[in-house]
Amino acid sequence: MYKFLGSLVLGLALLSPVATLSAQDHHDQVEHQWNDGENTAWHQYLKEHHKKDHEWAKANKREQAAYWKWRDQHKDIH
């Protein structure tokens, strides 16, 4: 009985980071809506960071995450 409970607690502990990441991804998807203003901000981000101009869809996940971090600090850009 105690082995079962221990296994259950361990399993839940291992799953909690996954649930947290999923919740964060959902938050980012809800908060960040792509539109024409966002496209303008994306190209401004690329220019400010001296990156070659390219479309959002061609950016990798790391570049997209860096953009959203920058974007959250530059909410006044439309």
Residue pairs with C-beta under 8 A, 6 or more apart in sequence:
28 68
32 38
32 68
32 71
34 56
37 77
37 78
38 71
39 56
40 77
40 78
41 71
41 74
41 77
41 78
42 56
42 67
43 53
44 77
45 51
45 67
45 70
45 71
46 52
46 53
46 54
47 53
49 70
51 63
56 64
59 67
71 77
